[in-house]
């Protein structure tokens, strides 16, 4: 979104903000930063800000933030269909199923062709059961699963029933493949990569993930923090401050 297209905001009445989350930021990093920027510039002490669907630190793309009274819409937005472009490395695994941890195992990929991959992917389309990653924010006995995983404590995570609507192979160049995935609420793309690797009688983990759409919101509507800081100061009080506010 170009600066000239950025609307005037009424954050306390409630706004839905569509951001392109930076790499290596948690979803809450973005929430805290946006809340800080708004409160500092509007000279207010408190403002409700929440996000509608977590993105992992190693993922980029659409993250919807709601402010003020619009936070009541978070649950509805979380339920919307989502679309991702996922890059997988076949023939290896990591404990976190992405680049947050180092490779721990390697596997043969000589038996995998594009046709084999396309056939295997069919079993993941529709209503499926998926076990969330050990390195995830899902709560087990009051603690986040990743808290147990980081201490090396084995836990049982029950599978979730979810829907994957489409999986399209965008590119195939072993050991890397790129997939477009359309899915419903609660889908862990990292866990999907793990399961695809196992179904291929090999291994797989995410080397890149970009969320390109949530419901009717896509990347054409997304802004980054630089754009946000350049929003119309006459209507919002948001001004360009030193760049250290971004980090």
C-alpha positions as CSV (number, residue, x, y, z in Angstrom):
1,X,0.0,0.0,0.0
2,X,1.4,3.4,-1.0
3,X,1.6,6.2,1.5
4,X,-1.0,8.2,-0.4
5,X,-3.5,5.3,0.0
6,X,-3.2,5.0,3.8
7,X,-6.5,6.1,5.4
8,X,-7.1,8.2,8.5
9,X,-7.5,6.0,11.6
10,X,-9.8,6.2,14.7
11,X,-7.9,3.7,16.9
12,X,-10.0,4.0,20.0
13,X,-13.3,3.6,18.1
14,X,-11.8,0.6,16.5
15,X,-9.7,-0.2,13.5
16,X,-8.7,-3.3,11.6
17,X,-5.1,-3.0,10.5
18,X,-3.6,-5.4,7.9
19,X,0.2,-5.7,8.4
20,X,2.9,-7.5,6.5
21,X,4.7,-9.0,9.5
22,X,8.5,-8.8,9.4
23,X,10.7,-11.9,9.5
24,X,11.9,-12.9,13.0
25,X,9.2,-10.9,14.7
26,X,6.7,-12.7,16.9
27,X,3.1,-11.7,16.4
28,X,3.1,-10.1,19.9
29,X,6.2,-8.1,18.9
30,X,4.1,-6.4,16.3
31,X,1.2,-5.9,18.6
32,X,3.4,-4.3,21.3
33,X,5.2,-2.1,18.8
34,X,2.0,-0.8,17.1
35,X,0.3,-0.2,20.5
36,X,3.5,1.7,21.6
37,X,3.5,3.8,18.5
38,X,-0.2,4.7,18.8
39,X,-0.1,5.5,22.5
40,X,3.1,7.5,22.3
41,X,1.8,9.7,19.4
42,X,-1.7,10.2,20.6
43,X,-0.5,10.7,24.2
44,X,-2.8,8.1,25.7
45,X,-1.8,5.5,28.3
46,X,-3.9,2.5,27.2
47,X,-5.3,1.1,24.1
48,X,-6.7,-2.4,23.4
49,X,-4.7,-4.0,20.5
50,X,-4.8,-7.7,19.6
51,X,-4.0,-9.9,16.6
52,X,-6.3,-12.2,14.7
53,X,-4.2,-15.3,14.2
54,X,-0.6,-16.0,15.2
55,X,2.3,-16.1,12.7
56,X,5.5,-17.9,13.7
57,X,8.7,-15.7,13.9
58,X,10.1,-17.4,10.8
59,X,6.9,-16.6,8.8
60,X,6.1,-13.3,7.1
61,X,2.9,-11.9,5.6
62,X,-0.6,-11.0,6.6
63,X,-1.1,-10.4,10.3
64,X,-4.4,-8.6,11.2
65,X,-4.4,-6.3,14.2
66,X,-7.5,-4.9,15.8
67,X,-7.6,-1.8,18.0
68,X,-10.2,-0.5,20.4
69,X,-13.7,-1.8,20.0
70,X,-12.7,-3.6,16.8
71,X,-11.0,-6.2,19.1
72,X,-14.5,-7.8,19.4
73,X,-14.0,-8.9,15.7
74,X,-10.9,-11.0,16.4
75,X,-12.6,-14.3,16.9
76,X,-14.5,-13.9,13.6
77,X,-11.4,-12.9,11.7
78,X,-9.4,-15.9,13.2
79,X,-12.0,-18.2,11.7
80,X,-11.5,-17.0,8.1
81,X,-9.8,-19.1,5.4
82,X,-6.1,-18.5,5.1
83,X,-3.7,-18.9,2.2
84,X,0.1,-19.5,2.4
85,X,3.1,-20.0,0.2
86,X,5.4,-22.5,1.9
87,X,8.9,-23.5,1.0
88,X,9.9,-27.0,2.2
89,X,13.3,-28.7,2.3
90,X,12.8,-32.4,1.7
91,X,15.2,-35.0,3.1
92,X,15.8,-33.5,6.5
93,X,14.0,-32.5,9.7
94,X,14.4,-30.0,12.6
95,X,12.9,-30.2,16.1
96,X,10.8,-27.1,15.4
97,X,9.9,-28.1,11.9
98,X,11.3,-24.8,10.6
99,X,14.6,-22.8,10.7
100,X,14.3,-21.9,14.4
101,X,16.3,-25.0,15.2
102,X,19.1,-26.9,13.4
103,X,18.7,-30.0,11.3
104,X,18.7,-33.1,13.5
105,X,18.2,-35.9,10.9
106,X,18.7,-36.5,7.2
107,X,16.9,-38.8,4.8
108,X,17.1,-40.1,1.2
109,X,15.1,-38.2,-1.4
110,X,16.1,-40.2,-4.5
111,X,12.7,-41.9,-4.7
112,X,10.8,-38.6,-4.7
113,X,9.6,-37.1,-8.0
114,X,7.1,-34.3,-8.6
115,X,4.4,-36.9,-9.5
116,X,5.1,-38.8,-6.3
117,X,4.8,-35.5,-4.3
118,X,1.5,-34.6,-6.1
119,X,0.0,-38.0,-5.3
120,X,1.1,-37.8,-1.6
121,X,-0.4,-34.3,-1.2
122,X,-3.8,-35.6,-2.0
123,X,-4.1,-37.3,1.4
124,X,-3.7,-34.0,3.1
125,X,-6.6,-32.3,1.3
126,X,-9.9,-32.3,3.1
127,X,-10.8,-32.8,6.8
128,X,-7.6,-34.2,8.5
129,X,-6.3,-34.8,12.0
130,X,-3.1,-32.9,12.8
131,X,-0.9,-33.0,15.8
132,X,0.4,-29.5,16.6
133,X,4.1,-28.9,16.8
134,X,5.9,-29.5,20.1
135,X,7.4,-26.0,19.6
136,X,4.0,-24.2,19.6
137,X,2.0,-21.9,21.8
138,X,-0.7,-24.5,22.4
139,X,-1.4,-24.9,26.1
140,X,-0.8,-28.2,27.9
141,X,-1.7,-28.2,31.6
142,X,-1.5,-24.4,31.8
143,X,1.9,-24.1,30.0
144,X,2.8,-23.5,26.4
145,X,4.0,-26.5,24.6
146,X,7.3,-24.8,23.6
147,X,8.1,-24.4,27.3
148,X,8.2,-28.1,27.7
149,X,10.0,-28.7,24.4
150,X,12.8,-26.2,25.3
151,X,13.4,-28.1,28.5
152,X,13.5,-31.5,26.7
153,X,10.3,-32.6,28.5
154,X,8.2,-35.1,26.4
155,X,4.5,-34.3,26.4
156,X,1.5,-35.7,24.6
157,X,-0.3,-33.3,22.3
158,X,-3.7,-34.4,21.1
159,X,-4.5,-34.1,17.4
160,X,-6.8,-31.4,16.1
161,X,-9.4,-31.8,13.4
162,X,-9.0,-29.1,10.7
163,X,-9.5,-28.5,7.0
164,X,-7.0,-28.1,4.2
165,X,-8.8,-27.0,1.0
166,X,-6.1,-26.8,-1.6
167,X,-2.4,-27.7,-2.0
168,X,-0.7,-26.7,-5.2
169,X,2.9,-27.4,-6.2
170,X,4.4,-24.1,-7.4
171,X,7.9,-25.4,-7.9
172,X,9.8,-28.6,-7.6
173,X,13.6,-28.7,-7.4
174,X,14.9,-31.2,-4.9
175,X,15.6,-30.8,-2.1
176,X,13.3,-27.7,-2.2
177,X,9.6,-27.6,-3.1
178,X,7.3,-24.6,-3.0
179,X,3.6,-25.1,-2.2
180,X,0.5,-22.9,-2.2
181,X,-1.8,-23.9,0.6
182,X,-5.4,-22.9,1.4
183,X,-6.7,-24.0,4.8
184,X,-9.0,-23.3,7.6
185,X,-8.5,-22.1,11.2
186,X,-5.9,-23.8,13.4
187,X,-3.7,-25.3,10.7
188,X,0.0,-25.5,11.5
189,X,1.9,-25.3,8.2
190,X,5.0,-26.5,10.1
191,X,3.2,-29.6,11.2
192,X,1.9,-30.1,7.6
193,X,5.5,-30.0,6.4
194,X,6.5,-32.6,9.0
195,X,3.6,-34.9,7.9
196,X,4.3,-34.5,4.2
197,X,7.9,-35.5,4.8
198,X,6.8,-38.6,6.7
199,X,4.3,-39.5,4.0
200,X,7.0,-39.3,1.4
201,X,9.1,-41.8,3.5
202,X,11.6,-39.1,4.0
203,X,11.7,-35.9,6.1
204,X,10.7,-32.2,5.5
205,X,10.7,-28.9,7.3
206,X,9.8,-25.3,6.4
207,X,12.6,-23.0,5.1
208,X,10.1,-20.2,4.3
209,X,6.5,-19.3,4.9
210,X,4.5,-16.4,3.8
211,X,0.8,-15.8,4.6
212,X,-0.7,-14.2,1.5
213,X,-4.4,-14.0,2.5
214,X,-6.7,-14.1,5.4
215,X,-10.4,-14.1,4.4
216,X,-10.8,-11.1,2.1
217,X,-7.6,-9.4,3.1
218,X,-4.5,-10.0,1.0
219,X,-1.0,-8.6,0.6
220,X,-2.2,-5.8,-1.7
221,X,-3.9,-4.3,1.4
222,X,-1.0,-4.8,3.8
223,X,1.2,-2.1,5.2
224,X,4.5,-2.3,7.0
225,X,5.6,-0.3,10.0
226,X,7.3,2.4,7.9
227,X,4.1,3.0,6.0
228,X,2.2,3.1,9.3
229,X,4.5,5.7,10.7
230,X,3.9,7.8,7.6
231,X,0.1,7.8,8.1
232,X,-1.6,11.2,7.9
233,X,-0.4,13.1,11.0
234,X,-3.2,15.7,10.7
235,X,-5.9,13.0,11.3
236,X,-4.1,10.4,13.5
237,X,-1.3,12.1,15.4
238,X,1.0,9.5,14.0
239,X,4.3,11.1,12.9
240,X,7.6,9.9,11.6
241,X,9.8,9.4,14.6
242,X,13.4,8.2,14.6
243,X,13.8,4.8,13.0
244,X,14.8,3.2,16.4
245,X,11.0,3.0,17.1
246,X,10.9,0.2,14.5
247,X,13.3,-2.1,16.3
